[in-house]
Every structure is written in C-alpha cells, then in structure tokens.
Amino acid sequence: MSKLARWPLFALAACATAPPAATRPAALSPAEQARVEADAQAAFEGRPPPGAEEVPVPAAAPPNAAAPARPVTPAEAAAQAGPCPAWRDHPEGVSPRYLAGVGAASLGDRDPLAQAQRRALAEIARQLVVHVKATDVTLEEAGAAGPASWDRQGYDSDVVTETDLTLEGAKLLATCAQDGTEYALVGVDRTELARRRGAEVARLADQIEAEVRKADLALRAGRHLYAALLTSSAIPLARKARARARAVEVIDPGWRAPSFPGVTRLSRKARDAAALGVVRVEVAPAGDEPLARAAIACLARAGLPASVSPSGAEATVKLDARVAAAEQPFPGLYVATGKLSALLSWEGAQGPSGAASGEAKGGGATPDAARADALARLAAEPAADVIDRLLGELGFPGPRCK
C-alpha cells in the first residue's frame, strides 16, 4: 500500500486517541456559596448544618432500663464527645444579673431537658436556704428570747416556702450535652425578683405595724393582756417577713428591706405587757385549793400574774373539775375519772376567748378515796397541760407552764 493510501488511517487513529479539551466547573451561585460556608462553620463548631433534619440515632440504654432509651438528635450525639462550656461547673460566673444553677439528666431519660431544669431549680433553692441560714444574725438574737418567741423549725420552713416562691421567674439560659448527659443552666433575675418580693415584704411590714399600733392603743387603755395578745399576733408576720427579706437580700445584695420590728423586739414587748395584767382564777367545786394553787403557779410561770380574788383583773380563767362516780373493777379497788375544763373570758372588754380540757384517773380503797385521788391528780399534771393549751390557743407570749 502506498504512503498516501496509509495516511487516512493514521489520521483517524490520531483523532480517536486525542484527549478531550479541558473544561472549567460552573461557578457557585451566591446562595450556594453561603450555604457551603454555613455548613463548614457548623461542622467546625460541632453542630448540625442549618436546616438539617433530626435523624434518630440509637442511644445506649440506661442500666436496668425497663423501656428502650429514646433516640437522640444529631446535635445531642455530636455533643456527647465534646466539652460543655465553663458554666456547667461554675454557674456563678455566668452573669451578675442572675442567681444561677445547673441541673443534669441522662439523655436516655424521658424529656431530659425538663428534668435538668427542675434539678437546676432545686439547686438554686438549696443555695438560697444555705445562704439565708448561714448569714441571718437573727437566729442568735431571737434564740435568746425564749422558746415561745422563736421557733427555729418554723423559721426554716418559712425560708423554704419563700425560696420556692422566688423561683417563679426562673429562666432557661443555656443547655449543653456531654458524655450522654443533658445540662441546663437556669437563672433567676435578681433585680426583678427583688422588685416583686420586696413589695410583698413591704405589705407584711405594714401589717406588723398595724398590729403594733392596735396593741399600743390597748396598752394605753389599761388592757395589758389584750395588748400582749395583739403584739404576739404580729410575731408570725415578722418571722415570715424576715425570712422573705433575707432570701431577697441574698439574691440582690443591693436591695434594702423596709423597717419593721423583729421577732425579739415583739416578743419582749408582748411579755412586758402581759406582766402588767392580772388574771382571776376561779375553780369549781369551790374550795379546791390544790387546783387553784396549781393554776396560779402555772400562769405565773407563763408570765401572767394571777390570784383567786385580785382587784382590777382583766381576764378570768375558770377551771371546772368534775369527777365521775367511782367504779370497782376489782374487789377492794375503786377507780374514778376526773375531767378538767378551762375557759378564759375577758372583763368588760371584748377579746378572744379560749377553752381546753383534760382528764386524769384516781384510785383508792373506797369511792371517796378514788374521787379525792382523781382531783389531786388533775391538779398535779392535767392542770398545767390544759392551761398551756389554753394560752397557746389564744397566742399568749412567753414560756409555758411545763
């Protein structure tokens, strides 16, 4: 074959083996470029791309779980290996605006975020109770005023109650997940809480002052015992106001409580007023001197001067001792049951009346001996119990008979 005849074949072969011309990829639109940059930023921060759908990822079942653990989101799964922010271990450093607490719950639990928030609130409450009890100097002051004016258990319950109320305005500030645990950062706005609770403390302070003014009027009118009762009625209000005010002061150190008399001052004022009063003691049956002496001694220990025939008595305590007919459960032994009732009434002025009762059993070889023993036992112990309950029901200040 001639060279000319072979040329077309070489030409065809060259055409078949030549590489294709180079081509450039199409340029991304501005929207596509922005999406790529957002995805890259999300990947760098360890979170899902914007707009990504949650894909259930099986979570490890908690030990002894009765039901399979709920699926976790890609965000939760990604965060399990990454560290949480510093607020997880140091919530107090989040912001001076908030009193903050952190709660935790397993990602495998039902609604772990809600559980974590509840535990964060409990932690804030615990902080408040600890701070209030540790810093309130009135614990020592009021403790010296006597058991009737100071109820440590009651004060503690007031702190807890007011603490629970202070958490109404709590806010969820942040969340994170790490090592299969959900964390919630919850904060209470100090300034807002002080504003709301401060108004309530002011209302309590007004009520205390109103009771004290009424007591002062009664005192000037010579109604010393009634003045003591009115003053005593302000003590629970003062205790509640103090507990609430201390909680708010802990949350917002810049808040200042309104002025109101404290528990110690009110207790002393009530005892002083009661000591100026006089109580008449009447007993039935008449002539029961052991019972009358027991009642007078009991009232004196409670800070209330008493006598069987005083002049200028403001109130009367009537004691009625009744003994039922003796029974003979065994030969040679008679048993009688005595019942004692006490009633306090006021002389020439209205005031709260009160009543209480108790009983005692007596025994002897004869019915008369059993009845006498029952009367003696009523004077020995039930009388003090009955008068204590009577004074406690009315709210008299000071110590009790027993």
Order of alpha helices (4+ residues) and beta strands (2+ residues): alpha-alpha-alpha-beta-alpha-alpha-alpha-beta-beta-alpha-alpha-alpha-alpha-beta-alpha-beta-beta-beta-beta-beta-alpha-alpha
